[in-house]
């Protein structure tokens, strides 16, 4: 049974891994909570010449502390989310200048403006207008320096905490029950098929010319039968033809694969366990 239909411009079908919303690990939440509290407290007491025991008894101290800590938590969370998003979309090595520009704009200037707006609104609500000038001359420059320092720490140290190191994964040998695909059929598939994807318990075959058909075999069976220089199983349920790949962008935990037209709007990501072997397979074919 084989049905054919024209490819539609949909980039969110099953099997296509799109960049996901960044996640913050449990360690990072602890870092945000504890560090944010101490930075928020520091911003209140560093330029105060009143003893701390008397300071905490002043009217408005605890309200100011809660506002300072909450603002710091929000800013730290924004910086971590921005850094995680940049790691998944704009890696450092191939796009250094674009990544650095976005890192400064999104990870420093926007949090700094957020801190400024938050504090000005808070001081205005408390009717502490004389304090606003003091904040602009002393506290805000220090807040910007703290944001820059945390951004650098997040880029180099904090974000990798939630990223387990890539290790070689040894797979147990599977019993090969796949019927051999004849050489002439394999050659035909290599010249006509762009990729195989498992969707709704069916193997969907996307042709190089943009048409789509259904194969009765499972994707893992096809992957084992076609393993070689032409096809590669980049993750569970996805087998891609080298001829359909336009560009490969190595990233921290996977490889981002951009396809040629008519699938140029679709992006695949290799699984972490197969990223290294895919990179070697891709380089060998390019050589």
Backbone bond lengths (Angstrom), bond angles and torsions (degrees), N, CA, C in turn:
res aa  C-N    CA-C-N  psi(-1)  N-CA   C-N-CA  omega(-1)  CA-C   N-CA-C  phi
1 X - - - 1.465 - - 1.515 108.89 -
2 X 1.320 116.27 129.53 1.448 120.05 -176.77 1.519 108.65 -147.38
3 X 1.304 117.07 119.75 1.453 120.48 178.06 1.518 108.72 -115.95
4 X 1.310 116.06 150.71 1.453 121.21 -175.74 1.516 109.23 -128.96
5 X 1.333 116.18 137.57 1.453 120.36 177.02 1.517 108.18 -149.12
6 X 1.314 116.71 161.01 1.450 121.40 -176.36 1.511 110.18 -79.46
7 X 1.323 116.06 137.88 1.471 122.18 179.97 1.526 110.93 -63.68
8 X 1.317 116.54 134.81 1.451 121.63 177.23 1.521 109.99 -102.51
9 X 1.331 116.45 155.65 1.472 120.75 -178.16 1.507 111.40 -81.42
10 X 1.290 117.80 68.72 1.459 122.48 179.86 1.510 108.88 -119.49
11 X 1.314 116.95 124.62 1.463 120.51 -177.05 1.514 112.78 -105.72
12 X 1.321 117.90 10.23 1.462 119.57 -177.09 1.515 112.13 -120.78
13 X 1.315 118.65 25.03 1.451 120.81 178.10 1.506 111.08 -74.01
14 X 1.348 118.28 161.56 1.459 120.34 176.87 1.518 110.73 -58.23
15 X 1.326 115.36 143.11 1.458 120.78 179.82 1.503 113.38 94.96
16 X 1.348 118.18 -17.37 1.449 121.53 178.09 1.522 108.04 -99.20
17 X 1.312 116.72 116.30 1.451 121.43 -175.51 1.521 109.24 -92.69
18 X 1.318 116.84 109.02 1.442 121.66 177.81 1.534 109.15 -93.81
19 X 1.364 117.62 158.09 1.459 119.30 176.92 1.523 111.08 -56.68
20 X 1.294 116.82 130.99 1.457 121.65 -177.13 1.518 110.32 -94.48
21 X 1.340 114.74 165.41 1.456 119.78 176.61 1.522 108.37 -64.29
22 X 1.336 118.36 130.79 1.461 119.83 -178.28 1.521 111.50 -58.95
23 X 1.313 115.43 146.96 1.457 121.34 178.33 1.519 109.93 -117.87
24 X 1.315 115.08 148.73 1.463 121.51 178.39 1.518 107.35 -107.32
25 X 1.318 116.51 126.44 1.455 120.83 -177.39 1.523 111.07 -74.12
26 X 1.332 115.82 169.10 1.465 120.54 -179.90 1.531 111.04 -64.21
27 X 1.338 116.61 -38.62 1.469 119.39 178.00 1.525 110.79 -61.25
28 X 1.319 115.92 -41.03 1.464 119.21 -178.90 1.526 111.41 -68.23
29 X 1.341 117.28 -35.14 1.466 118.51 175.69 1.523 110.69 -63.52
30 X 1.332 116.67 -38.35 1.464 119.37 176.03 1.525 111.15 -64.68
31 X 1.327 116.45 -42.05 1.459 119.95 177.95 1.524 110.60 -62.11
32 X 1.337 116.06 -44.20 1.462 119.60 178.46 1.531 110.52 -61.35
33 X 1.328 116.83 -45.31 1.462 119.83 -176.78 1.511 113.12 -63.65
34 X 1.334 116.94 -52.45 1.471 120.21 -175.54 1.527 111.67 -72.82
35 X 1.332 116.34 -48.22 1.462 119.28 -179.48 1.521 111.09 -63.84
36 X 1.334 116.49 -40.98 1.454 119.43 179.20 1.513 112.81 -61.54
37 X 1.329 117.06 -37.78 1.471 119.58 178.75 1.521 111.32 -64.66
38 X 1.338 116.89 -46.79 1.462 119.63 -176.86 1.525 111.88 -70.43
39 X 1.350 117.45 -35.60 1.463 118.97 176.30 1.520 110.23 -67.83
40 X 1.335 117.37 -41.81 1.455 120.37 177.59 1.516 112.30 -61.36
41 X 1.327 116.94 -39.27 1.463 120.83 176.84 1.523 110.82 -68.66
42 X 1.340 115.84 -40.58 1.467 119.94 -179.56 1.518 111.56 -62.09
43 X 1.344 117.51 -39.13 1.456 120.67 -179.50 1.524 112.11 -63.56
44 X 1.323 117.16 -21.20 1.467 120.14 179.12 1.522 113.04 -88.74
45 X 1.323 118.36 -34.30 1.463 120.72 -168.49 1.522 113.98 -107.40
46 X 1.363 119.20 -9.88 1.469 118.72 -171.16 1.523 111.81 -67.13
47 X 1.347 118.32 -31.46 1.469 120.91 -177.85 1.521 111.81 -109.16
48 X 1.318 117.03 19.51 1.466 121.65 -177.76 1.521 110.06 -102.57
49 X 1.311 116.23 131.25 1.468 121.25 -179.42 1.531 112.19 -98.44
50 X 1.304 116.24 16.71 1.460 121.34 178.40 1.523 108.55 -98.14
51 X 1.310 116.90 140.62 1.461 120.64 178.27 1.526 109.53 -58.38
52 X 1.340 114.78 143.47 1.465 118.79 -174.12 1.524 111.24 -62.04
53 X 1.349 117.37 -35.61 1.457 120.49 179.26 1.521 112.19 -62.46
54 X 1.357 116.85 -35.08 1.457 120.04 177.42 1.533 111.10 -81.85
55 X 1.345 114.60 -30.30 1.457 118.39 -177.24 1.524 111.87 -63.07
56 X 1.332 116.20 -41.51 1.463 118.79 -177.00 1.523 112.52 -70.53
57 X 1.352 116.06 -12.26 1.455 119.40 178.88 1.522 112.18 -91.27
58 X 1.339 116.12 -8.54 1.448 118.80 -178.55 1.527 110.80 -70.90
59 X 1.314 115.32 150.53 1.455 120.92 179.55 1.535 109.66 -69.22
60 X 1.284 116.76 131.22 1.452 121.46 178.20 1.510 114.82 91.27
61 X 1.360 117.93 -4.03 1.471 119.05 -177.67 1.528 111.03 -64.01
62 X 1.321 116.53 -48.13 1.468 118.92 -175.34 1.535 111.63 -69.73
63 X 1.326 116.84 -32.51 1.465 119.28 175.38 1.523 110.70 -65.99
64 X 1.344 115.53 -42.44 1.468 119.46 178.14 1.521 111.08 -65.79
65 X 1.329 117.18 -37.66 1.464 120.66 179.18 1.529 110.24 -65.01
66 X 1.340 116.55 -44.35 1.465 119.49 179.63 1.529 110.75 -61.88
67 X 1.330 117.40 -41.79 1.458 120.41 178.97 1.528 111.64 -66.21
68 X 1.313 117.50 -42.52 1.463 121.42 -179.11 1.522 111.33 -64.90
69 X 1.331 116.79 -43.84 1.465 120.55 179.65 1.525 110.88 -66.82
70 X 1.329 117.59 -43.53 1.467 120.44 179.76 1.525 110.94 -62.48
71 X 1.329 116.99 -41.86 1.465 120.47 178.06 1.525 110.63 -62.45
72 X 1.335 116.29 -41.97 1.464 120.20 179.44 1.521 110.98 -64.62
73 X 1.325 117.63 -41.90 1.467 120.80 178.06 1.528 111.38 -59.86
74 X 1.329 115.94 -45.20 1.466 120.17 -179.49 1.529 110.42 -62.07
75 X 1.330 116.68 -45.02 1.472 120.59 -178.33 1.521 110.92 -63.93
76 X 1.334 117.73 -44.34 1.460 120.70 -179.96 1.533 110.75 -63.13
77 X 1.331 116.59 -40.63 1.463 119.86 178.38 1.522 111.04 -63.78
78 X 1.331 117.03 -41.09 1.471 120.97 178.43 1.521 110.53 -61.37
79 X 1.345 116.67 -44.60 1.470 120.07 -179.15 1.532 110.83 -62.45
80 X 1.334 117.48 -43.06 1.461 120.60 -179.79 1.524 110.93 -65.52
81 X 1.328 117.40 -43.04 1.462 120.15 179.26 1.521 110.79 -64.10
82 X 1.334 117.36 -41.10 1.466 120.51 178.88 1.515 110.49 -62.72
83 X 1.338 116.99 -44.33 1.462 120.54 -179.16 1.512 111.04 -64.94
84 X 1.319 118.35 -42.10 1.459 121.13 178.25 1.528 110.74 -64.45
85 X 1.332 117.20 -40.83 1.456 119.96 179.01 1.529 110.55 -64.70
86 X 1.316 117.54 -42.26 1.463 120.48 178.25 1.524 111.32 -64.48
87 X 1.334 117.80 -36.57 1.461 120.21 178.35 1.524 111.45 -61.93
88 X 1.343 116.87 -34.04 1.448 119.97 -177.29 1.514 114.51 -86.17
89 X 1.355 117.97 -18.02 1.460 120.15 -175.21 1.519 113.79 -120.48
90 X 1.331 117.24 -33.95 1.469 120.50 -177.35 1.526 108.32 -130.00
91 X 1.316 118.96 86.16 1.474 120.75 -179.72 1.526 111.70 -65.61
92 X 1.347 115.75 160.78 1.459 120.59 -176.14 1.518 112.03 -68.97
93 X 1.326 117.76 -48.52 1.464 119.88 -166.14 1.528 114.38 -66.10
94 X 1.330 119.48 -56.07 1.470 117.18 -176.18 1.523 114.30 -77.41
95 X 1.341 118.34 -17.94 1.467 120.42 -175.97 1.524 109.54 -133.25
96 X 1.327 116.33 55.88 1.461 120.75 -171.46 1.530 111.99 -62.17
97 X 1.343 117.59 -49.66 1.464 120.24 -174.19 1.528 111.14 -67.73
98 X 1.334 116.75 -40.53 1.462 118.78 177.21 1.519 110.62 -65.70
99 X 1.329 117.11 -41.93 1.457 120.77 179.34 1.526 110.82 -63.71
100 X 1.344 117.24 -43.30 1.467 120.64 -179.48 1.517 111.14 -64.68
101 X 1.329 116.94 -40.27 1.468 120.44 178.37 1.524 111.26 -62.86
102 X 1.322 116.77 -46.81 1.465 120.12 178.66 1.523 111.20 -66.49
103 X 1.341 116.72 -34.23 1.463 120.17 178.72 1.528 110.29 -62.62
104 X 1.337 116.25 -40.92 1.467 120.01 179.78 1.528 111.04 -72.11
105 X 1.346 116.21 -44.89 1.462 119.45 -176.68 1.515 112.29 -69.11
106 X 1.335 116.52 -49.52 1.459 120.66 -173.69 1.516 112.71 -86.23
107 X 1.335 116.78 -35.00 1.460 119.92 -174.50 1.511 115.20 -93.43
108 X 1.347 117.59 -10.77 1.467 120.04 -178.88 1.533 110.95 -124.20
109 X 1.330 117.02 -57.01 1.461 119.26 -173.29 1.526 112.87 -67.61
110 X 1.332 116.84 -44.58 1.465 118.63 -179.98 1.536 111.57 -64.16
111 X 1.356 120.44 -47.60 1.467 118.54 174.65 1.524 113.14 -60.25
112 X 1.352 117.93 -35.11 1.463 119.70 178.59 1.528 110.98 -65.43
113 X 1.335 116.99 -43.31 1.461 119.60 177.28 1.532 111.26 -65.59
114 X 1.331 115.83 -34.43 1.460 119.51 176.59 1.519 111.04 -63.69
115 X 1.339 116.15 -43.93 1.470 120.27 177.87 1.519 111.02 -62.66
116 X 1.325 117.02 -41.90 1.463 120.80 179.99 1.522 111.22 -63.10
117 X 1.348 115.91 -49.23 1.466 119.34 -178.96 1.524 111.33 -63.00
118 X 1.348 115.93 -43.49 1.468 119.72 -179.35 1.535 110.80 -57.93
119 X 1.331 116.28 -48.73 1.466 120.00 -175.05 1.520 111.57 -70.13
120 X 1.331 117.65 -40.42 1.459 119.78 179.40 1.522 111.38 -62.87
121 X 1.332 116.60 -41.81 1.461 119.60 177.69 1.523 110.71 -64.38
122 X 1.344 116.69 -41.63 1.466 120.48 -179.63 1.526 110.59 -63.80
123 X 1.352 117.26 -45.09 1.470 119.98 -179.88 1.521 111.35 -66.87
124 X 1.330 116.48 -35.85 1.461 118.98 178.24 1.531 111.33 -66.71
125 X 1.331 116.42 -38.28 1.470 119.89 178.29 1.524 111.59 -65.89
126 X 1.352 116.70 -33.38 1.462 120.53 178.36 1.522 112.21 -84.97
127 X 1.346 116.40 -1.29 1.462 121.65 -179.10 1.526 111.25 60.09
128 X 1.350 115.72 41.33 1.471 120.78 177.91 1.526 108.77 -106.54
129 X 1.336 117.41 60.57 1.458 121.11 -176.31 1.527 112.95 -62.13
130 X 1.337 121.43 -38.93 1.471 119.16 177.21 1.527 112.64 -61.24
131 X 1.305 117.29 -28.86 1.459 121.31 -179.38 1.533 111.97 -70.73
132 X 1.350 117.30 -22.48 1.458 120.70 -178.31 1.523 111.08 -64.05
133 X 1.333 117.93 -44.78 1.463 120.61 178.98 1.517 111.14 -62.68
134 X 1.330 117.02 -41.51 1.466 120.66 177.04 1.520 111.26 -61.72
135 X 1.310 116.12 -38.61 1.470 119.67 179.85 1.519 111.41 -66.13
136 X 1.341 117.29 -42.07 1.457 120.38 -177.64 1.525 112.15 -66.51
137 X 1.352 117.04 -33.69 1.460 120.07 -176.76 1.522 113.18 -86.54
138 X 1.326 118.00 -31.06 1.471 120.20 -173.30 1.533 112.59 -118.15
139 X 1.314 117.12 -54.16 1.458 119.85 -171.90 1.535 112.73 -72.26
140 X 1.331 117.31 -42.25 1.458 119.31 -176.43 1.528 112.73 -64.83
141 X 1.341 120.63 -45.35 1.477 118.88 175.49 1.529 112.55 -57.60
142 X 1.333 116.76 -38.64 1.457 119.28 176.75 1.522 110.91 -65.84
143 X 1.338 117.70 -38.73 1.469 120.83 178.01 1.523 110.48 -62.87
144 X 1.328 117.88 -39.92 1.468 120.40 178.50 1.523 110.55 -63.92
145 X 1.348 117.46 -42.02 1.465 120.49 178.00 1.526 110.98 -62.62
146 X 1.328 117.11 -39.80 1.464 120.13 178.05 1.529 110.88 -65.67
147 X 1.331 117.33 -38.50 1.471 120.21 178.36 1.525 110.23 -65.86
148 X 1.329 117.45 -42.85 1.466 120.54 178.44 1.525 110.18 -61.84
149 X 1.349 116.87 -44.18 1.464 119.68 178.90 1.511 112.74 -63.32
150 X 1.333 117.07 -42.31 1.458 119.37 179.53 1.519 111.03 -68.59
151 X 1.341 117.08 -37.02 1.459 120.43 177.24 1.525 110.82 -61.00
152 X 1.341 116.56 -44.09 1.466 119.76 178.07 1.522 111.27 -64.72
153 X 1.344 116.62 -39.92 1.468 120.89 178.08 1.517 110.57 -65.00
154 X 1.322 116.37 -41.23 1.466 120.58 -179.64 1.521 110.82 -65.56
155 X 1.330 117.01 -38.99 1.456 121.52 -177.82 1.525 111.87 -68.03
156 X 1.332 117.23 -38.28 1.463 120.64 -172.53 1.523 114.65 -101.24
157 X 1.344 117.25 -27.59 1.471 119.75 -171.55 1.514 112.43 -123.78
158 X 1.328 116.76 -53.71 1.460 120.12 -166.99 1.516 113.14 -67.86
159 X 1.339 118.42 -47.98 1.467 120.75 -177.96 1.518 112.19 -61.42
160 X 1.369 120.18 -41.46 1.468 118.37 178.01 1.517 114.63 -63.19
161 X 1.385 118.13 -15.30 1.465 118.62 178.95 1.519 111.13 -59.74
162 X 1.317 117.31 -37.38 1.454 120.51 -178.70 1.509 113.58 -86.62
163 X 1.340 116.99 3.59 1.456 121.54 -177.35 1.510 109.59 -107.76
164 X 1.313 120.76 106.62 1.450 121.00 178.97 1.507 110.73 -64.92
165 X 1.337 118.81 143.10 1.452 120.49 -179.91 1.520 111.11 -62.46
166 X 1.337 114.01 144.64 1.459 119.68 179.96 1.515 109.54 -74.24
167 X 1.286 116.85 124.10 1.453 121.14 -179.69 1.514 109.15 -124.28
168 X 1.290 114.23 156.20 1.462 118.60 178.76 1.519 109.59 -70.93
169 X 1.293 116.28 131.13 1.457 122.28 -178.14 1.520 108.47 -105.15
170 X 1.306 114.66 123.60 1.455 119.76 179.51 1.512 108.89 -98.70
171 X 1.309 116.15 120.01 1.452 121.21 -178.54 1.533 109.41 -95.90
172 X 1.288 114.20 138.05 1.457 118.70 177.90 1.521 109.18 -67.54
173 X 1.301 117.45 140.49 1.469 119.49 -179.71 1.517 111.06 -61.96
174 X 1.317 114.87 135.48 1.457 120.02 -179.67 1.526 109.65 -100.69
175 X 1.298 114.00 149.63 1.455 119.08 176.70 1.525 108.83 -72.48
176 X 1.298 115.45 118.23 1.455 120.65 -175.77 1.529 110.26 -82.22
177 X 1.328 114.17 103.88 1.463 119.51 178.00 1.526 110.91 -109.00
178 X 1.335 115.53 14.80 1.455 119.75 -176.33 1.519 110.86 -80.55
179 X 1.306 117.68 127.40 1.467 118.72 174.90 1.526 109.75 -66.77
180 X 1.323 116.41 140.87 1.454 121.00 -179.25 1.524 110.44 -64.93
181 X 1.335 115.19 138.25 1.454 120.70 174.37 1.523 107.77 -90.60
182 X 1.302 118.61 124.42 1.468 120.67 -179.30 1.522 111.46 -55.49
183 X 1.326 115.97 151.86 1.455 121.09 -177.44 1.522 112.04 -60.92
184 X 1.329 116.81 -38.78 1.456 118.54 -179.41 1.532 111.37 -67.03
185 X 1.362 116.58 -36.48 1.467 119.74 177.82 1.522 110.51 -70.53
186 X 1.342 117.27 -39.78 1.462 120.83 177.90 1.524 110.59 -62.27
187 X 1.331 117.12 -41.80 1.460 120.16 178.07 1.521 111.23 -64.35
188 X 1.330 116.58 -37.88 1.463 120.17 178.66 1.524 110.87 -66.90
189 X 1.341 116.40 -41.88 1.458 119.83 177.87 1.523 110.55 -62.05
190 X 1.336 117.13 -39.70 1.460 120.49 -179.99 1.516 113.34 -64.82
191 X 1.302 117.38 -25.92 1.461 120.75 -178.39 1.525 113.15 -97.19
192 X 1.330 117.80 -8.24 1.467 120.02 -176.00 1.525 113.69 -123.85
193 X 1.341 119.10 -28.01 1.456 122.25 -173.08 1.525 110.54 -97.10
194 X 1.330 116.31 132.91 1.467 121.24 175.51 1.527 110.97 -85.88
195 X 1.338 117.34 -47.97 1.462 121.00 178.27 1.519 109.98 -165.18
196 X 1.335 114.44 156.71 1.464 123.29 174.10 1.524 107.74 -107.51
197 X 1.337 116.39 139.09 1.463 121.34 178.60 1.523 108.85 -137.49
198 X 1.329 116.17 135.96 1.453 120.96 175.56 1.522 108.89 -86.14
199 X 1.332 116.34 115.85 1.457 121.91 -178.81 1.522 109.30 -134.90
200 X 1.334 115.44 126.23 1.474 120.69 178.03 1.527 112.03 53.04
201 X 1.338 115.48 43.46 1.464 123.25 178.10 1.531 112.25 62.64
202 X 1.324 116.37 23.80 1.451 122.25 175.04 1.522 109.49 -127.34
203 X 1.314 116.38 153.05 1.456 121.32 176.02 1.521 107.81 -95.78
204 X 1.326 115.83 110.37 1.457 121.72 -179.57 1.524 107.90 -95.89
205 X 1.313 115.39 130.68 1.458 122.27 -177.78 1.529 108.52 -107.64
206 X 1.331 115.67 117.51 1.459 121.22 179.04 1.527 108.33 -99.30
207 X 1.325 115.98 116.80 1.457 121.61 -175.75 1.531 110.47 -82.10
208 X 1.321 114.88 157.72 1.458 120.49 178.37 1.522 112.38 -64.15
209 X 1.324 116.75 -25.17 1.467 119.82 -179.00 1.522 112.66 -88.01
210 X 1.347 117.56 2.59 1.456 120.81 176.35 1.503 115.29 99.40
211 X 1.309 118.92 -5.42 1.456 120.97 177.81 1.520 110.31 -85.99
212 X 1.328 114.93 163.34 1.463 121.06 -175.82 1.521 108.65 -130.33
213 X 1.318 116.77 139.35 1.463 121.57 178.05 1.517 109.07 -139.28
214 X 1.329 116.44 176.19 1.462 123.15 -178.58 1.515 109.38 -118.61
215 X 1.336 116.09 134.24 1.465 121.70 176.85 1.520 108.18 -110.92
216 X 1.336 117.13 138.36 1.467 121.47 -177.54 1.518 112.48 -75.72
217 X 1.317 118.27 -17.55 1.463 120.85 179.63 1.522 110.45 -81.70
218 X 1.332 116.44 157.94 1.452 121.47 176.91 1.523 109.79 -78.96
219 X 1.345 115.26 155.43 1.459 119.64 -178.09 1.523 111.01 -64.06
220 X 1.334 117.34 -39.20 1.472 118.94 -178.73 1.524 110.94 -66.44
221 X 1.323 117.25 -32.12 1.456 119.93 176.16 1.525 110.68 -68.32
222 X 1.321 116.06 -42.73 1.457 120.23 178.23 1.522 110.37 -65.02
223 X 1.349 116.63 -38.53 1.463 120.08 -179.07 1.517 111.06 -63.14
224 X 1.344 117.31 -42.11 1.461 119.86 179.40 1.526 111.17 -69.17
225 X 1.330 116.10 -38.48 1.462 118.98 -177.33 1.523 112.36 -72.11
226 X 1.346 117.17 -31.31 1.458 120.80 -176.21 1.525 112.98 -102.48
227 X 1.339 117.39 8.85 1.467 120.21 -179.92 1.525 109.59 -57.53
228 X 1.313 115.79 128.60 1.458 120.26 -178.54 1.506 110.51 165.79
229 X 1.312 117.02 -149.55 1.449 121.18 -175.85 1.517 113.10 -83.65
230 X 1.342 118.07 -16.29 1.463 120.54 -174.69 1.514 112.69 -92.78
231 X 1.338 118.33 -47.25 1.455 122.51 -177.48 1.525 110.35 -113.59
232 X 1.339 115.61 151.39 1.462 121.09 176.31 1.517 108.55 -144.07
233 X 1.351 115.71 136.19 1.468 121.78 177.09 1.522 107.54 -86.73
234 X 1.337 117.62 100.72 1.462 121.26 -173.30 1.523 112.59 -79.15
235 X 1.310 118.12 -21.67 1.460 123.52 176.51 1.524 107.38 -165.90
236 X 1.315 116.23 174.52 1.460 120.08 -178.37 1.527 109.95 -61.54
237 X 1.336 115.89 119.66 1.448 120.72 175.66 1.511 115.72 88.38
238 X 1.350 118.53 9.63 1.462 120.89 179.44 1.525 109.23 -137.93
239 X 1.334 117.35 121.31 1.458 123.68 176.04 1.524 107.41 -123.10
240 X 1.333 116.41 125.88 1.458 121.25 -173.28 1.523 109.86 -116.36
241 X 1.317 115.83 140.91 1.460 123.02 175.70 1.532 109.54 -85.85
242 X 1.319 116.91 135.47 1.456 120.67 179.50 1.533 110.98 -57.55
243 X 1.323 116.61 -35.86 1.464 120.54 -177.38 1.520 112.23 -65.58
244 X 1.350 117.55 -19.33 1.464 120.43 -178.71 1.514 112.57 -92.18
245 X 1.331 118.93 -6.33 1.457 122.71 -175.80 1.523 109.48 -89.00
246 X 1.322 115.06 125.99 1.458 120.34 178.33 1.523 111.65 -92.30
247 X 1.334 117.62 -41.24 1.468 121.03 -178.82 1.513 109.40 -155.73
248 X 1.341 115.49 152.37 1.464 122.84 177.65 1.523 107.87 -126.43
249 X 1.330 116.23 127.69 1.455 121.53 -178.71 1.536 108.71 -118.28
250 X 1.338 118.29 105.05 1.472 120.22 177.33 1.524 110.47 -66.36
251 X 1.335 115.83 133.54 1.448 121.58 177.23 1.521 109.07 -127.41
252 X 1.317 116.27 -174.68 1.465 119.53 -169.72 1.521 112.99 -61.71
253 X 1.328 117.43 -45.46 1.460 119.93 -175.16 1.516 114.44 -118.49
254 X 1.325 116.91 -0.91 1.456 119.29 -179.71 1.515 109.31 -161.57
255 X 1.303 116.56 178.49 1.465 122.84 174.26 1.525 108.38 -112.29
256 X 1.302 116.31 132.50 1.464 121.27 177.31 1.519 108.65 -93.64
257 X 1.326 116.49 124.70 1.458 122.43 -174.19 1.521 108.97 -111.38
258 X 1.320 115.78 120.79 1.461 122.31 176.69 1.521 108.07 -103.03
259 X 1.327 116.95 129.91 1.452 121.87 -175.87 1.521 111.86 -94.74
260 X 1.314 114.37 162.01 1.458 121.45 177.89 1.536 109.51 -81.08
261 X 1.336 116.91 162.10 1.469 119.49 174.08 1.529 109.72 -58.91
262 X 1.328 117.19 145.11 1.465 128.20 10.47 1.524 114.45 -89.77
263 X 1.340 117.35 17.69 1.470 121.04 -177.91 1.517 111.21 -112.04
264 X 1.336 117.66 27.74 1.462 120.55 -175.09 1.519 112.94 -66.25
265 X 1.322 118.19 -19.96 1.460 120.81 179.67 1.525 112.45 -87.55
266 X 1.309 117.06 -4.70 1.462 120.58 -178.93 1.520 109.51 -99.86
267 X 1.315 115.15 138.65 1.459 121.41 -177.36 1.523 108.74 -126.94
268 X 1.331 116.31 131.88 1.452 122.21 175.95 1.519 109.45 -109.18
269 X 1.328 115.58 152.01 1.464 122.00 173.52 1.523 108.61 -125.23
270 X 1.308 116.54 133.06 1.457 119.70 176.40 1.526 109.57 -72.46
271 X 1.315 116.14 154.02 1.458 119.68 172.87 1.528 108.86 -71.90
272 X 1.337 116.84 157.60 1.457 120.10 -178.52 1.519 111.77 -61.08
273 X 1.323 116.83 -36.65 1.466 119.77 -176.86 1.522 112.63 -72.47
274 X 1.333 117.57 -19.52 1.462 120.32 -176.33 1.527 113.41 -111.46
275 X 1.324 116.85 3.09 1.459 119.60 -176.77 1.526 111.63 -64.95
276 X 1.336 116.99 -44.40 1.467 120.05 -177.52 1.523 111.35 -65.37
277 X 1.332 116.30 -48.05 1.464 119.15 -179.18 1.528 111.02 -65.06
278 X 1.336 117.08 -34.94 1.466 119.25 177.26 1.522 110.55 -65.66
279 X 1.342 117.67 -41.31 1.468 120.64 179.41 1.524 110.55 -60.68
280 X 1.341 116.81 -42.83 1.468 120.00 178.18 1.527 110.33 -64.41
281 X 1.341 116.88 -43.21 1.467 121.13 179.40 1.521 110.61 -61.38
282 X 1.322 117.24 -41.55 1.461 121.33 -178.76 1.530 111.23 -67.86
283 X 1.336 116.76 -42.63 1.471 119.66 -179.96 1.523 111.39 -67.07
284 X 1.321 116.72 -39.59 1.472 119.08 179.64 1.529 111.17 -62.33
285 X 1.335 116.01 -40.10 1.453 118.75 179.59 1.510 112.37 -69.92
286 X 1.369 116.74 -33.44 1.452 119.94 178.92 1.522 111.11 -69.76
287 X 1.358 115.41 -30.11 1.455 118.58 179.68 1.499 111.99 -76.43
